[in-house]
Amino acid sequence: MPDTGYLIAAVAVCTVITWSLRALPFAALAPLRGSATVGYLSRHMPVGVMVILAAYTLRDITPAQLSVTGPALVVTLALHLWRRNAVLSVLTGTALHVTLTTLLAHS
């Protein structure tokens, strides 16, 4: 069994490394806050990421799976266009997809 001093030193080193790694992104981004490039990316990247995720998700879909995925996708898109709230639309679409999958799998 390691002695107490060794354990305290190990915990201290882990604490410093963890704290430093968590603080590093904030320290690195502070000078970039006023950058035009970062402003552009913050406006356009969420849409780009969602398009890539949707394309990746739908790339292997079969026509049989459209009975579940189609309504969930339409509701997600409509809710997002209506409310402009990504969290609300994604959670609602996911809940609908899970519900339809469960109901159609047991029927």
N, C-alpha and C positions, 0 to 999 in steps of 0.2 A: 504494500500500500504506500503510495507517495506521501511524503510529509506535507504538513499544512502549508508551509511556505511555498512549496512547488505548486500546490493547488491554487493558492491565492494568486500567484504570479500568472498561472495559466488563465484563470478567469479574468485577471486584469488585462492581459494581452488580448484575449478574445473580445473583451468589452471595448478596448481602444480600436481594434480593427473594425468591429461591427459599427461603432459610432462613426468612425472615419468614412467607411464605405457608404453609410447612409447620408452623411453630410456632403460628400464630394459632389453629387449632382447639383445640389443647391448652390454650392460655391462656384462650380463651373458655369452654371446658367446665369448667375447674377450679372456678369458683364454683357450677356447676350440679350437681355430683356428689351433693350431699345433697338435691336437689330431689325432691319427691314425684312431680311430673309426669315428670321424666326417668326415675325408677324405674319408673313405670307404662309409659312408652313402651318402655323396654328389655325389659320382660317381654312386651308384647303386639305390638310392631311386627314382630318376625321372623315370627310366624304370619301377620300381615296382609300382609306383603310376599310371602310364599310363596303365599298364596291369590290375590293379585292376579296374580302371575307365572303361576300355574297356569291361572287363568281366561283370561289373555291368550294363553297358549300353546294352549289347547284351544278357543278360540272359533271357529276356522275349520277344525276337523278334519272330515274326511269319514269315512263309515263304512268305506271302503277302507283308510284310514290307521290305523284302530283295531287292525289285526293287528300293527302295530309299536308304536304308542303305548300301546295298552291294557296289554300285559304289562309294559312298562317303567314305566308309571304305577303299576300294582298292586304291582310289586316295590319301587319307590321308597317308596310309601306304607307298605307292610307293614314294610319295613326301618326306616323312620323311626319307626313306632309301636313296633317291637320294641326298637331300640337307642337311640332319642332322640338321634341324631347326624346333624345336617343334612349335614355334609360327606360322611360315609359314604353316606348315602342318595342324595344328589344325584349323587355320582360314580358310584355303582353303577348308578343309573337311567340316567344319561347313557351309560355304557359299554354297558349292555344295549340301549339304543335304537340306538346306533351299530352295534352288532353285528347286531341284527335288521335294521336298514335295509340294511346291507351284504349280509347273507346273502339277504334276500328280493329285493334288487335284482338279484342275480346268478343267481337261480334261475328 
